[in-house]
Amino acid sequence: MSGGSGAVEAVEVVATFADAAGLAMPPLLILDRVAAFLDAHGIGEGEIAWRRIGDGQSNITFLLERGETRVVLRRGPRPPLPRSTHDMIREATVQQGLGRVGIPVPRILAVCSDAEVLGVPFYVMEYLDGVILLDETPRAFDGSDGRRLASEALVDTLVALHSVDLDRADLGGFGRPDGYLERQLKTFTGLAGQVSRRELPLVAELGARLAKTMPVSQGASLVHGDYRFGNVMFRESSPPSVLAVLDWEMATLGDPLADLGYLTATYSDATSPRTVMELTSATREHGYLTRDQLAERYARGTGLDVSDLRWYQALALWKSSVFLEAIYTRWLAGERPDDDFAHTLEHAVPEVLERAQELAR
């Protein structure tokens, strides 16, 4: 299937609101409006230099430099957006709460809920100078011991997150933990019917299978929703230590094993199958913990039974297929003309569904 034929050239950044007026698609940054917002919050002075950063295919992150000040602006993609997605206000709120109880997160400097400024809400946070592990191991901890310690730190940070006192963090009302798994299945079943232009029968089949075999949750915690090496920033030093956990858009209260299922389903080791959702290819190298070792360390740290982990892994990939299909459909409609990833999803989404089916059996 070919797609994207209706795409138009998109301009990411313009200097003024007047410059944005004649564009076929709204820009991602309007510098005079951003400058006014930063002025109102006492963040830097003078002209803004910008650079897009991060590997996200969903929300968009810019490094802004203004005088001696460096900050990060994070916003959702261009509208229209699926309901209950790309919620920057929610993402900022959870980071503010976690900062109160010592979980490593960036400090939030300002939040803009007025969609008139850039077309969507956004927030500004401190810039942190660290390293993120994706396809290559950072030089500071490249070696068998460093790799092992990095993956141990990844798990231990997740254990700490799932142990947060939600009342102390002022996040006790952040979500409804009861019925979390049922709501996940219902939400993504409904969303799947809205975001796809093509027949993907495995979506419905897997949803039904997951509902029929759903385990009983062992407890509730804050759930990150996209926990992986790509959303964990390390200090560029040895031994590895976590500087900040990033990308809190999906955070809610629910079953903590949903995070472990996603982490292990998208983590690479020597025996894991390759799919578009295998997000940490560097961890195939010797020294990193395997998927099973990640789960074992998490179980020791939390006391939770992980014997149903394959169900949670299948859930993670099934949900991911829906998100990926939404990206693919928007690309087909010409709404993501600057996306070099979306065209691969024609075949990648069915592959993810097949892997989820294997796990669910």
Residue, then its C-alpha position, 0 to 999 in steps of 0.5 A: m500500500s502506498g501512502g502520504s500522497g496528500a502530504v504537504e511540506a510542513v514548516e516546523v518553526v516560524a519567527t512570528f504569528a503572522d508568518a504562521a498565518g499563510l501555512a497549510m499546516p500549523p508550525l510547531l513553534i512560533l518564536d515570538r509567542v514562545a518568547a512572550f511566554l518565557d518572558a512572563h515566567g522570567i526564563g532567559e532573555g533575548e532571541i531564541a535558538w532552537r533545536r529539536i531533540g529526542d527520539g519520540q514518534s509521539n510528542i515533540t521536544f525542543l531544546l531552547e537556548r536564550g542567552e545563557t539559559r537552556v530549557v526544554l519545551r515539550r508539546g504534542p503533535r499538530p491537531p487533530l489529536p485522539r481523545s485523552t492523548h498527548d496531555m502535556i498538563r497531565e505529564a507536567t503534573v506527575q513530574q511535579g509530584l514525583g519531584r516532591v518525593g525524590i524520584p529523578v525527574p526534570r524540574i518543571l519551570a512553567v506550564c501553558s494550558d492555553a492552546e491558543v499560544l501554540g495550538v496545543p498545551f505545552y510545558v517548559m522544563e529544565y535542561l539536563d545534560g546526560v546520556i540516553l541508551l538506545d542503539e549504542t552504549p554510552r562510552a562512560f559505562d561501556g563494558s560488561d560491568g557498566r552494562r550490567l549496572a546500567s540495566e540494574a539501575l533501570v530496574d531499580t528505578l522502576v522498583a522505586l517508582h512503583s513504591v512511591d507514597l502517592d499521598r506524599a507526592d500529591l498524586g493519590g487522585f491521579g487516576r482510578p487504580d481499580g479496574y485498570l486492566e479492564r479499562q485498558l482493554k476497553t479503551f484500546t479496543g475502542l481506539a483501534g476502531q477509530v484509528s485504522r483504515r484497514e482490516l487488522p483482525l488480530v486486533a479484535e482477536l487479541g483483545a478478546r483473548l486478553a480479556k478472557t485470560m486477564p490476571v488479577s492485579q496484585g496491587a496498584s501504583l503509579v504506572h509510567g506507561d512507556y518505561r524503557f531505556g529510551n526514556v531514562m537519562f543517565r549521568e555521563s559517569s561511571p558507575p551508571s546512575v539515573l539522572a531523570v526519567l522522562d516522557w510521562e504522558m501515559a502515566t496513571l494509577g494502575d497495575p505496576l506489572a503493566d510497566l514491567g510487561y512493556l519494559t521487557a516486551t520492548y527490551s532487546d537481548a540475545t534471543s529476543p525477536r526483532t520488531v519495530m517495538e524492540l527499542t533498545s538494540a544496544t542491550r543485545e551486547h554482552g553484560y546487559l541483563t536479559r529480559d528474564q533477569l530484569a523480571e527476576r530483579y524486579a520481583r525481588g525488589t517488589g515482592l510481586d509474582v511475575s509468573d503472568l508476565r507474558w500476558y502483560q507483555a502481550l498487552a503492551l504490544w497489543k496497545s502499541s500496535v494501536f498507537l502505531e496504527a494511528i501514526y500510520t493512518r495520520w501519515l496516509a492522510g498527509e498529517r505527518p509529512d515530516d515523519d520518516f518512520a510512519h511509512t514502515l508501519e504498513h508491515a510493522v504493525p501486523e508484525v507486532l500483532e503477530r508477536a503479541q499473539e505468540l505471547a498471549r497463547 
